[in-house]
Amino acid sequence: MSEHETYDRLIALLDEQGAQYRTIDHAPQGATEDVSALRGNSLAQAAKCIVVMVKVGKKVTRHVLAVVPGDRRVDLNAVKALLEGTYVSFASQDVAERLAGSVSGTVLPFSFDERLELIVDPALLTQEEIFFNAARLDRSLALSAKDYVRVAHPRTERIAA
């Protein structure tokens, strides 16, 4: 899936579900701190999206799309404990981009791949609106947090440090 396909799929899903969102065009940027400054949102409102690889035993590998507020970091040990894993690390860039359907810095807080389990930290959901790059470095979305939960159906667990 190309970046624009992922973007188009997201917009179609949000429109179909009647979600409240707005697009924000900005200079190309993928770093959470820098793009938040361009968008004018607080770091706590930014959805930082990280693909994590968890080994469960010797033969099973699972991938998680961990979503935390932009002013926090993913607690890898918390993710490992949730999945009862034996080993955890950040997924390689090529695996993360393939599963997410977009390049690093533009990963959505949505999973369109059944092999990528979506887990969001509840601290992000205390915001009225969340902000994230929309599978593009030059466009972001501001999305109602309530609509995000309703449309994305994330597993909600404490995974931020």
C-alpha positions, 0 to 999 in steps of 0.5 A, spaced: 500 500 500 502 506 497 502 512 502 497 516 498 493 509 498 493 509 506 491 516 506 486 515 502 483 509 506 484 513 512 480 519 509 474 514 506 474 511 513 473 517 517 468 520 512 464 513 512 464 513 520 462 521 520 468 522 524 470 530 526 477 531 523 480 537 520 486 537 515 492 541 516 497 542 511 505 544 513 512 543 511 514 536 510 516 534 517 516 527 521 519 528 528 513 529 533 516 535 536 517 539 530 511 537 527 507 539 533 510 546 533 508 547 525 501 544 527 500 548 533 498 543 538 501 541 544 506 534 545 500 531 549 495 532 544 500 528 538 499 521 537 506 518 537 506 511 533 511 506 534 511 499 531 514 494 536 516 487 535 514 482 541 517 475 541 512 470 544 516 464 545 521 461 540 517 461 534 511 466 535 513 474 533 507 479 534 507 486 532 504 492 536 502 499 533 504 502 540 500 509 540 502 514 546 502 522 547 508 525 544 511 528 550 512 520 553 515 514 550 513 507 549 515 503 555 517 497 551 517 492 557 509 494 558 508 492 551 512 485 552 508 484 559 501 485 555 503 480 550 507 475 555 513 476 551 520 473 552 523 479 548 521 486 545 524 491 541 522 496 536 521 493 529 526 494 523 524 500 519 522 496 513 517 491 517 514 497 520 513 501 514 510 495 511 505 493 516 503 501 517 503 502 510 507 508 510 514 511 511 517 512 518 514 519 521 508 518 518 505 512 521 497 513 523 494 511 529 490 506 525 492 499 523 489 496 516 493 490 517 491 484 521 498 482 523 499 489 527 495 490 533 493 497 535 494 499 543 493 506 545 495 509 552 489 512 555 493 518 557 492 520 549 485 519 550 484 524 555 485 530 550 479 532 546 483 532 539 489 528 537 494 530 532 498 526 527 501 525 520 496 522 516 501 517 512 504 523 509 510 528 511 506 534 509 499 533 512 496 532 518 489 530 521 486 533 528 481 528 530 476 528 535 479 523 540 472 520 541 471 519 534 478 516 534 476 510 539 469 509 536 473 508 529 479 505 530 477 500 536 484 500 539 486 496 545 487 501 551 493 499 556 498 503 560 504 503 555 507 510 556 513 512 560 
